Amino acid sequence: MILQALAEHYRTLADQGIAPAFGWSNVRVSYVLCLGKDGALEQVISAQTQQQKGEKRVLAPQLMKLPAPVKRSSGIAANFLCDNSAYMLGVDGKGKPQRAEACFQACKRFHEKLLEGVDSPAARGVLAFFRNWRPEQAASHPALSECWEEIVSGANLVFYYDAAFVHADPAIQQAWDTHYQNDGDGPQMVCLVTGERGAVESIHPAIKNVPGAQSSGAALVAFNAPAFCSYGKEQSLNAPTSKYAAFAYTTALNHLLADWEHTYRIGDTTVVCWAKSGENTYSNIMGWMVFGRKPVYALSDMQNALKELCAGNAAQLEEDRLDPNMEFYILGISPNAARLSVRFFLRNTFGAFLQNILAHQQRLEIVKPSYEKSGPLSIEKLLDETVNQNSRDKLPAPNLAGEMLRAVLNNTRYPATLLNGITLRIRAERKITWGRAAALKAYYLNNTNPQVPKEVLNVSLNPDSSNVPYNLGRLFSVLEAIQTAANSKLNTTIKDQYFNAASSMPNRVYPVLINLAQKHLRKLEGGLRTYYDNQLIDLMSKLGETLPDRMNLPQQGSFQLGYYHQTQARYEKKEEK
């Protein structure tokens, strides 16, 4: 299903002229080898350009449509018209001159095989270059002196002849297309992606631009150990994929990964998403809704479009018409040595995804501190609430990112690891941020528990709730406020010493805290003292005569929400004054 969706997306991109044709690929090129009429190297010029990377502009290799590169392992395999210095010049920076010479000879033989007999001055120029070039003279060649270090470090090089790139020559393009379509010694089998019979690609092209994976690329489909094989079939013959299908799905996925508008990072998971139509507007909206990306369009326009789409109606966003029934795909992958692991693959209509996301955001709604001006809590920020921000490794628990995305986008139960992570941070830091409170509220709204009634899962304080754990949390907030009012210069409060014990063993802790509060009340003036006395009386009346000996995890969640709601209500009253 994944490969089929990606292959279909490739056809869409190819029809729009975005993706290269079959047998061609977008390759990053750093330098251009300019050849003279006799094939001699006359000049080397940089192909690097200023490009936008996030919010910065940096000097980076230029993307060019070139003959598709091969998938290399440990052996020697030459590419056509574009390669690194070992293959194109017979030198590299690795200190292995014999291997570099072997790479050059392989590249020379490959070009002679494809270009011999091609009626083109550019083809004859390239053949003359390989025939006359001497790798041992490269270090002293004047054209290479200025950029020697960059060239031998692995930069890709291309040929330029008679005021044009060699790979743009029609006769040479025809020679490559003929070779690529007829090349391959794989057996004839039915392709699992297209359903058509043809030669099977034994080694699929590499997937690049996945953080944490090998810089040279990683494999999405690979079988390189006996344990992965069956019926005596080796490599990718275990899952027969035609040469076209392998090219199509890898080209589409590499295109998505290279485009920041379609790519997101959550924990160790790289997420790509795309609409069946290939329109970027759908992905832009998804990036804003789920991943907290800056809106590409006016916020009011996006909100209006969102309202229409969730209602099942088509929406107009500037010049783009959006269809709520448009098929939409979301793929999450993580690096695993030389392979990629699929964390999740989701397929639904765009409108259904939006409805699920809105349901998630509504569950997260909770009163916030006045200084917090940010919008809805993105999944990335939600996961950050489970991590110690002072630690060196700030990644959430393994698999949590994928599990949360699946839960949000499919509108299913949240993973228990979310609750565990939030609870651990609250216990460790004795601090309930608005993000953690929102996470607790959303978790128990979605993962219903009879010990966390809906009356405590409000946006703001519910003064009428009779839930004992919730009111114990409210009471703790009031006790903390009394202590602070009586001793404004305290560096630590009862929260630092008693918060965890109060939320788990209230019967042991609260008698001590209430006795301490009575001493603090004596220091307060009449009006303020009366105010806090009334709050204590009201809350104590809701608790009954006997407090719980122990409270379990859901009850602690109610306690924490009660504490947060009461604290925010107190701050709101201060601001009103």
C-alpha positions in Angstrom: 0.0 0.0 0.0 2.8 2.4 0.9 4.7 1.7 -2.3 1.6 2.0 -4.4 0.7 5.3 -2.9 4.2 6.7 -3.5 4.3 5.3 -7.1 1.0 7.0 -7.8 2.3 10.3 -6.3 5.3 10.0 -8.6 3.0 9.8 -11.7 1.3 13.0 -10.4 4.6 14.8 -9.9 5.8 13.6 -13.3 2.6 14.9 -15.0 3.1 18.3 -13.4 6.8 18.4 -14.6 8.1 18.4 -11.0 9.6 14.9 -10.8 12.1 13.7 -13.3 11.2 11.2 -16.0 11.8 7.5 -15.5 15.5 6.9 -15.4 16.3 10.4 -14.2 16.7 11.8 -10.8 17.2 15.1 -8.9 20.9 15.0 -7.9 22.8 17.6 -5.8 25.7 19.0 -7.8 28.5 21.1 -6.4 30.9 21.6 -9.3 31.0 21.7 -13.1 33.9 20.3 -15.2 34.1 22.4 -18.3 35.6 20.5 -21.3 37.3 22.0 -24.4 36.8 20.8 -28.0 39.4 18.2 -27.5 37.9 16.9 -24.3 40.6 18.6 -22.1 39.6 20.0 -18.7 39.7 23.8 -19.1 37.9 25.1 -16.1 36.0 24.1 -12.9 33.1 26.3 -11.7 30.9 26.1 -8.7 27.3 25.0 -9.1 26.3 25.9 -5.6 23.5 28.4 -5.1 22.0 30.4 -2.2 19.0 28.4 -1.0 16.4 28.7 1.7 16.9 26.3 4.6 14.3 26.9 7.2 14.5 30.6 8.0 18.1 31.0 6.8 19.7 31.2 3.3 22.8 29.0 2.9 25.2 28.1 0.1 24.2 24.5 -1.0 24.6 22.2 -4.0 22.2 22.8 -6.9 19.6 20.2 -7.7 19.9 19.0 -11.3 17.9 16.4 -13.3 20.5 13.8 -14.1 20.7 10.1 -15.0 19.5 8.2 -12.0 22.4 7.2 -9.8 23.0 3.6 -8.8 22.6 2.2 -5.3 26.1 1.5 -4.0 27.1 -0.9 -1.2 30.8 -1.7 -0.7 31.6 -2.4 -4.4 32.5 -0.2 -7.3 29.6 1.0 -9.5 29.8 4.1 -11.8 27.1 6.6 -12.5 26.5 8.2 -15.8 27.6 11.9 -16.3 27.6 12.7 -12.6 29.7 11.3 -9.8 32.2 12.1 -7.2 35.9 12.8 -7.8 37.0 9.2 -7.4 34.9 8.1 -10.4 35.2 11.3 -12.5 38.8 12.2 -11.9 40.4 9.1 -10.3 41.3 11.0 -7.0 39.7 11.4 -3.6 40.5 12.6 -0.1 40.4 9.2 1.6 44.0 8.3 1.0 43.2 5.2 -1.2 44.7 6.0 -4.6 44.4 2.4 -5.9 40.6 2.3 -5.2 40.2 5.8 -6.7 42.0 4.5 -9.9 39.7 1.5 -10.0 36.6 3.7 -9.7 37.9 5.9 -12.5 38.5 3.0 -14.8 35.0 1.6 -14.1 33.5 5.0 -14.9 35.6 5.2 -18.1 34.4 1.8 -19.3 30.8 2.7 -18.5 30.8 5.9 -20.5 32.6 4.2 -23.4 29.9 1.5 -23.4 27.0 4.1 -23.5 28.5 6.8 -25.7 30.4 4.8 -28.3 28.6 5.4 -31.6 26.5 8.3 -30.3 26.6 11.0 -33.0 27.1 14.0 -30.8 30.1 16.4 -30.3 29.4 16.4 -26.6 29.6 12.6 -26.5 32.9 12.6 -28.4 34.2 15.3 -26.0 33.4 13.2 -22.9 35.0 10.1 -24.5 38.1 12.2 -25.3 38.2 13.4 -21.7 38.2 9.8 -20.3 40.7 8.7 -22.9 43.3 11.4 -22.2 42.8 12.2 -18.5 45.6 11.1 -16.1 44.5 10.9 -12.4 48.2 11.2 -11.2 48.2 14.8 -12.7 45.0 15.9 -11.0 46.6 17.4 -7.9 48.7 19.8 -10.0 46.0 20.7 -12.6 45.5 24.5 -12.5 41.7 24.2 -13.0 41.4 22.1 -9.8 43.7 24.0 -7.5 41.2 26.6 -6.1 38.6 24.1 -5.1 40.7 20.9 -4.6 39.6 20.2 -1.0 35.9 20.5 -1.7 36.1 18.4 -4.8 38.0 15.5 -3.3 35.7 15.5 -0.2 32.9 13.8 -2.1 31.2 16.6 -4.0 29.2 15.6 -7.1 30.6 16.7 -10.5 29.0 17.1 -13.9 30.3 17.8 -17.5 29.9 21.0 -19.5 30.8 21.1 -23.2 30.4 23.8 -25.8 28.2 26.2 -23.7 25.8 23.5 -22.5 25.6 20.7 -19.9 26.4 17.3 -21.4 23.4 15.7 -19.8 21.1 18.1 -21.7 22.3 16.8 -25.1 19.3 15.0 -26.9 21.4 12.3 -28.4 23.0 11.5 -25.1 19.7 11.5 -23.3 18.3 9.0 -25.8 21.4 6.8 -25.3 20.8 6.8 -21.5 17.0 6.2 -21.8 17.6 3.2 -24.0 20.3 1.8 -21.7 18.2 2.3 -18.5 15.0 0.7 -19.8 16.8 -2.3 -21.2 19.4 -2.7 -18.4 19.0 -5.3 -15.7 19.5 -9.0 -15.4 16.8 -9.6 -12.9 14.2 -12.4 -13.5 10.8 -11.7 -15.0 8.2 -11.6 -12.3 4.9 -9.9 -11.5 5.5 -6.6 -9.8 3.7 -6.3 -6.4 3.3 -2.6 -6.9 2.0 -2.3 -10.5 0.7 -5.8 -11.0 2.6 -5.9 -14.3 5.2 -8.5 -15.4 8.7 -7.3 -15.9 12.3 -7.4 -14.8 12.7 -7.1 -11.0 15.0 -4.5 -9.5 17.3 -6.4 -7.1 18.6 -3.3 -5.3 16.3 -0.4 -4.9 17.6 3.2 -5.0 18.5 4.8 -1.7 16.2 7.1 0.4 17.9 10.3 1.5 17.4 13.2 3.8 16.2 11.2 6.8 17.9 12.5 9.9 19.8 9.9 11.8 20.2 7.6 8.7 23.3 7.2 6.6 24.2 10.3 4.7 24.5 8.2 1.5 20.9 7.1 2.0 19.0 4.2 3.5 16.8 1.4 2.2 13.1 1.2 2.6 13.0 -2.3 1.0 16.0 -4.5 1.5 16.8 -8.2 2.2 20.5 -8.7 3.0 20.6 -11.5 5.5 19.5 -15.2 5.2 16.9 -14.7 8.0 15.1 -12.2 5.8 14.9 -14.4 2.8 12.5 -17.2 1.8 12.3 -19.8 -0.9 15.9 -19.3 -1.8 15.2 -15.7 -3.1 17.9 -13.2 -2.3 17.8 -9.4 -2.0 14.6 -7.7 -3.1 13.4 -10.8 -5.1 11.6 -11.6 -1.9 9.2 -8.8 -2.6 9.4 -8.4 -6.4 9.3 -4.8 -7.5 9.8 -3.8 -11.1 12.5 -1.3 -12.1 9.9 1.3 -12.9 8.1 0.9 -9.5 11.3 1.0 -7.5 12.3 4.2 -9.4 8.9 5.7 -8.9 8.4 5.2 -5.2 12.0 6.2 -4.3 11.8 9.3 -6.5 8.5 10.4 -4.9 9.7 9.8 -1.4 13.0 11.6 -2.0 11.1 14.5 -3.4 8.9 14.7 -0.3 11.8 14.4 2.1 13.7 17.2 0.3 10.7 19.6 0.5 10.3 21.2 3.9 6.7 22.0 3.2 6.0 18.2 3.2 8.4 17.1 5.9 8.2 17.2 9.7 10.2 15.9 12.6 8.6 14.5 15.7 11.0 12.8 18.2 13.1 10.3 16.1 10.3 10.1 13.5 10.4 11.9 10.2 6.9 12.5 8.8 5.9 13.2 5.2 2.4 13.9 4.0 0.9 14.5 0.6 -2.4 14.9 -1.1 -3.4 12.6 -4.0 -3.7 15.6 -6.3 -0.2 16.8 -5.5 -1.3 20.3 -4.3 0.8 21.8 -1.6 -2.0 23.7 0.1 -3.3 20.5 1.8 0.1 19.8 3.3 0.5 23.4 4.4 -2.8 23.2 6.3 -1.8 19.9 7.9 1.6 21.4 8.9 -0.2 24.3 10.6 -2.8 22.2 12.3 -0.7 19.3 13.6 2.9 20.4 13.7 2.6 24.0 14.6 4.1 25.4 11.4 3.7 29.1 10.7 0.5 29.7 8.6 1.3 30.2 4.9 -1.9 32.1 4.3 -3.8 34.7 6.3 -4.9 33.1 9.6 -8.5 34.2 9.2 -8.6 32.7 5.7 -7.2 29.4 6.9 -9.7 29.3 9.8 -12.6 29.9 7.5 -11.4 27.2 5.1 -11.0 24.8 8.0 -14.6 25.5 9.1 -15.9 24.7 5.7 -13.8 21.6 5.2 -14.8 20.1 8.6 -18.4 20.7 7.7 -17.9 18.6 4.5 -17.9 21.5 2.1 -15.4 22.5 -0.5 -13.4 25.6 0.5 -11.6 28.3 -1.4 -8.2 29.4 -0.1 -6.9 32.2 -2.2 -6.6 30.6 -5.7 -6.8 27.0 -4.5 -10.0 25.0 -4.2 -9.9 22.4 -1.5 -11.9 19.2 -1.5 -12.7 17.6 1.9 -12.9 14.2 0.1 -9.4 14.5 -1.2 -7.3 11.4 -0.4 -4.5 12.3 2.0 -1.5 10.2 3.1 0.8 10.5 6.1 3.9 8.4 6.4 6.2 8.2 9.4 9.7 6.7 9.1 12.7 6.3 11.5 16.3 5.5 10.8 17.6 2.0 11.7 21.2 1.6 10.6 21.1 1.3 6.8 17.4 0.8 6.8 14.3 2.8 7.5 11.6 1.6 9.8 8.0 2.5 9.0 6.4 3.9 12.2 3.0 4.4 10.7 1.2 4.9 7.4 -2.2 6.6 7.5 -4.7 7.1 4.7 -8.0 9.0 4.9 -9.8 11.9 3.4 -8.4 15.3 4.2 -11.7 16.3 5.8 -11.8 13.3 8.1 -8.2 14.0 9.2 -9.1 17.6 10.0 -12.2 16.6 12.0 -10.0 14.2 14.1 -7.4 16.9 14.7 -10.1 19.4 15.8 -11.5 16.9 18.2 -8.0 16.4 19.7 -7.5 20.2 20.0 -10.9 20.6 21.7 -9.9 18.0 24.3 -6.8 20.0 24.9 -8.6 23.3 25.6 -7.8 24.5 29.1 -7.4 27.9 30.9 -3.9 29.3 30.3 -1.7 31.8 32.2 -2.2 35.3 30.9 1.4 35.4 29.6 0.9 32.4 27.4 -0.1 33.8 24.0 0.6 30.7 21.9 -2.2 28.9 19.9 -3.3 25.3 20.1 -0.7 22.9 21.6 1.1 21.2 18.8 2.0 17.5 19.1 5.7 18.4 19.3 5.1 20.8 22.2 2.8 18.2 23.8 5.6 15.6 23.7 8.0 18.1 25.1 6.0 18.1 28.3 7.0 14.5 28.9 10.8 15.4 28.7 13.2 16.9 31.1 14.1 20.1 29.3 17.4 20.4 31.2 18.6 17.0 30.1 21.1 16.4 27.3 18.7 14.1 25.4 15.4 15.9 24.9 13.7 13.2 22.8 10.4 11.7 24.1 10.1 8.0 24.8 10.7 5.7 21.8 7.6 5.1 19.7 5.6 7.8 21.6 5.7 10.2 18.7 4.3 7.7 16.3 1.7 6.4 18.7 0.5 10.0 19.5 0.2 10.9 15.8 -1.8 7.7 15.1 -4.1 8.4 18.0 -4.7 12.1 17.0 -5.1 11.5 13.3 -7.3 8.4 13.7 -9.2 9.8 16.8 -8.4 6.7 18.9 -7.2 6.3 22.5 -4.0 8.1 23.5 -1.1 5.8 24.4 -0.5 5.1 28.1 3.1 6.3 27.6 1.8 9.8 27.3 0.2 9.7 30.7 3.3 8.0 32.2 5.6 10.7 30.8 3.4 13.6 32.0 3.0 12.1 35.5 6.8 11.4 35.9 7.6 15.0 35.0 5.0 16.4 37.4 6.4 14.2 40.2 10.0 15.1 39.4 9.5 18.8 39.0 6.4 19.3 41.2 5.2 21.6 38.5 2.0 21.5 36.5 2.4 23.6 33.3 -0.6 24.5 31.2 0.6 22.0 28.6 0.7 19.1 31.2 -2.7 20.1 32.5 -4.1 20.1 29.0 -2.5 16.7 28.3 -4.1 15.2 31.5 -7.5 16.7 30.6 -7.3 15.4 27.0 -6.1 12.0 28.1 -8.9 11.3 30.4 -11.5 12.7 28.1 -10.4 10.4 25.4 -9.4 7.4 27.6 -12.4 7.5 29.9 -12.0 6.3 33.5 -14.8 6.1 36.1 -12.4 7.5 38.7 -11.9 10.7 36.7 -15.4 12.0 36.1 -16.3 14.5 33.4 -17.0 17.1 36.0 -13.3 17.6 36.7 -12.3 17.7 33.0 -13.5 21.2 32.4 -11.6 24.1 30.7 -11.6 26.0 33.9 -12.4 25.6 37.6 -15.5 23.7 38.5 -16.4 25.0 42.0 -19.5 22.7 42.2 -17.5 19.4 41.8 -17.9 16.9 44.6 -15.0 14.8 43.5 -12.7 14.2 46.5 -9.3 14.0 44.7 -10.2 17.1 42.6 -11.1 19.1 45.7 -8.0 17.9 47.5 -6.0 19.4 44.7 -8.0 22.6 45.0 -7.4 22.6 48.8 -3.6 22.2 48.3 -3.6 25.2 46.1 -5.4 27.3 48.7 -3.0 26.1 51.5 -0.1 27.1 49.3 -1.6 30.5 48.7 -2.1 31.0 52.5 1.5 30.2 53.1 2.7 32.6 50.4 0.4 35.4 51.7 1.8 35.0 55.2 5.4 34.6 54.1 6.0 36.5 50.8 9.8 36.0 50.8 9.8 32.2 51.0 12.1 30.5 48.4 10.2 27.2 48.8 6.6 26.4 49.6 4.7 23.4 50.8 4.5 22.3 47.1 8.2 21.6 47.1 8.0 19.4 50.2 4.5 17.9 50.2 3.0 17.9 46.7 3.7 14.3 45.7 2.8 12.9 49.2 -0.4 15.0 49.3 -1.5 13.6 45.9 -0.9 10.0 46.9 -1.4 9.7 50.7 -3.7 12.6 51.7 -4.8 11.2 55.0 -1.2 11.3 56.3 -0.3 14.7 54.9 -3.3 17.0 55.1 -3.6 17.1 58.9 0.0 18.5 59.0 -0.8 21.0 56.2 -4.0 22.3 57.8 -2.4 22.7 61.2 0.4 24.7 59.4 -2.1 26.8 57.6 -3.8 27.8 60.9 -0.5 29.2 62.1 -0.1 31.1 58.8 -3.7 32.5 59.0 -2.9 34.2 62.3 -0.3 36.4 60.5 -2.9 37.7 58.1 -5.1 40.8 58.4 -8.8 40.5 59.0 -10.2 40.7 55.4 -7.6 38.5 53.8 -7.9 36.0 56.7 -11.7 35.8 56.4 -11.3 35.3 52.6 -9.0 32.2 53.1 -11.0 30.9 56.1 -14.2 30.8 53.9 -12.3 28.9 51.2 -11.0 26.4 53.7 -14.5 25.8 55.2 -16.1 25.4 51.7 -13.5 22.9 50.5 -13.4 21.0 53.8 -17.1 20.6 53.6 -16.8 18.8 50.3 -14.2 16.3 51.6 -16.1 14.5 54.3 -14.7 13.4 57.7 -12.2 10.8 56.4 -9.6 11.5 53.7 -8.4 8.6 51.5 -5.4 6.7 52.7 -4.0 6.3 49.2 -5.0 7.6 45.7 -4.2 5.7 42.5 -2.9 7.2 39.2 -6.3 8.3 37.9 -7.2 9.9 41.2 -3.9 11.7 41.2 -4.8 13.1 37.8 -8.0 14.6 39.2 -5.9 16.0 42.1 -3.4 17.6 39.7 -6.2 19.1 37.6 -7.9 20.5 40.7 -4.7 22.1 41.8 -4.1 23.6 38.4 -7.6 25.0 38.0 -7.7 26.5 41.5 -4.2 28.1 41.0 -5.2 29.6 37.6 -8.5 30.9 39.1 -6.5 32.7 41.9 -4.2 34.3 39.3 -7.2 35.4 37.3 -8.8 37.2 40.3 -5.5 39.0 41.0 -5.4 40.2 37.4 -9.0 41.5 37.7 -8.1 43.5 40.8 
